[in-house]
């Protein structure tokens, strides 16, 4: 299902010739990629939702969504954004409704995405509202949207309360650097290896 979705968003972008708009919408694409990645960083030991697949490893699924599916979705969404305010409202509501319906009826019911720690489709709709609204408004008022995004992240941490412990926010890169540094210190100091 994940690969089907990838193919659909790719073909829709080709059909609607959106790739010429990448430069214009690049800040919004990067914004969505960044906050999607931030979710996996802040909630890595307390995931609220997780993708599932019988054939693709979870880490590759995450990468697929962060670097391919969501950028294509945002490009498609912004490339068709109307100019009249009431049409803009309809456009945003339509994208939120379609995204939530796909997530719930095609993915959640078929176990391609699972919810944890009191996450529900209600919270997914909130994420879609923020994502679609903020990705558009970022182009108009970047500083205000960045501040609002930081506030929304703080709110998510307060609402869902992921457990904070020593090393909780260390990512794989930081752990690798620490591991290499520790190895070099021990290699240079034979006394530190005694009793290891």
N, C-alpha and C positions, 0 to 999 in steps of 0.2 A: 504493500500500500504506500509506503514511504517513497519508493522508487517511482510509482505511478504518479504520485503528487509532484515529484521532482520533474518528471517528463511533462506533465500538464502545465505547470507554471513556466517551464522553459518554452514550450510550444506556443503558449498564449503570448509570451513576450515577443517571440519571433513574428507571430501572426499580426500583432498590433504594433510592430516596429518600435518598440520602446527602448532598444539599446542605444539609440541616438540621444536619449535623455539621461544616460548614466552620469555624465559629468555634472549636469544641473542638480540631480537628486543624490549625488554621492554623499553629501553630509548626512542626509536622512538614512541612507543605506548603512553607513558606518555607525550611526547612532543606534540603530536597531541591532546590528551585529554586536556592538559593544555591550549593550544592556542584556542581550541574550547570553553572552559570555559571562557577564557579571553574575547572572543568576546561578550559573553552574559553579562559579567560584565561591560565592557567599553561602550557597545552600548545598555544597557538594556532599556533605555528610548528613543532610536533612532534606533530601529532594522532595519537592511538592508535587512534581509530575515527572514522569520518565517515559521516554519512547521505548517501545519493544518491537522486536522483529525476530522471526525464526531464522533468518539468514544473514542479517547484518549485526555486527557487534555494536553495543550501545555507544561506545566512544565515536564510532564512525557515523552513527545516526545523529549524534549531537553535532558533529562537524557538518554533516549534510544540511541540517536545519540552520545552523549559524551562518555558514558560508555560501550556501546555494539556495535553499528554498526560501528563507525569509528575505534575503536581498532581492530575489526575483518577485516575490509577493509585493514588497514595498515599491519596487520599480513599476510594476503593473498598476498598483493602486494610485501612485502619484502621477503617473503618465496620463491617467484618465480623469484627473481631478478637474471638476467643472469650475467655471468662474462665478456663477451666480450663487449667492449664499444658501438659498433653499435647496438648490441642486447639490451643493456641497454637503449639506446636512443629510440628504437622501443617500448620497454616495458613501459617506462615513457609516451611516446606519446599515446600509446594504453590505458593506465589507465586514462589519462586525458580526452581523447576523449569519452571513455565509461562512465565515471563519469558525464561528462557534458551532454552527450546525455540522460542518465537516469534522471538526474535532470530536464532538459528542457522538454523532450518529455513525460516522465511518470509522473513527479511530478509537474512541473510548469504549464503545459497545463491543468492538471486535478485538479489544485488548492490545491495540497498537500503541496506546498511550494509557498509562495508569496514574491515578491520583493518590496522593498520600498526605498525611498530617492535616486533615480537614480541608484539603484543597477540593474544589468542586467546579462545575461548569460556570457557576456564578463568578468565581475568581478569574477564570479564564476570560469571561466576557469583560471583566474589569481590565485585564491585561490588554485585550484587543482594543478597548476604548482608548487606553493610554497610548498604545503603540500607533494606532492609525491617526489619532488626533495630534499626538506629539510629533510624529514623523513629518506631518504637514506643517505644523506651527513652528517647528525648528527652523524652517527656511525663512520664516517671517520674524520670529523673536527668539533667536538662539539662546541668549543668556537666561531669559525667563524660563524657557523649556528645560535647560540644563538644571537650573535651580529646582524646578518642579519635579524633575526626574530624580534628583538626589533626595528630595523630600519623600517621594513615593517609595524609594528603596529603604529609607529609614522606617517608614510606616510598615512595609512588608516585614522587616526584621522585628519590629515591635509586635506585630499581629501574630506572626507564625513562630517567633521565638526559637530560632535554630540554636542548639546548644553551643555556647562559646567555651572553648577549652584551649589549652596551650597547643600551639601548632595547628589549630583549626583552620586558619586562613593561609597556611602555607600551601602553595601550589606545587605541582611536580617539578617545576623548574627550580624553585627555591630549595626544595628538598635535595635535588640533584647537586646544586651548587654547594650546599652544606655538606653533603656526603663527600664530594671531591675535596673540599677544604679539610675536612676531618682526616681523610685518607692521606693527604699530603703532610699534614702535621705529624701523624703517626709514623709515616715513612721516614721523616727527617729525625724524629725523636725515638730511638729504639726503646727508651725507658717507658714510654707511654704504651708500648705494645705488651709489656710484661703484665700478665694477669688478664689480658683481654679475652 
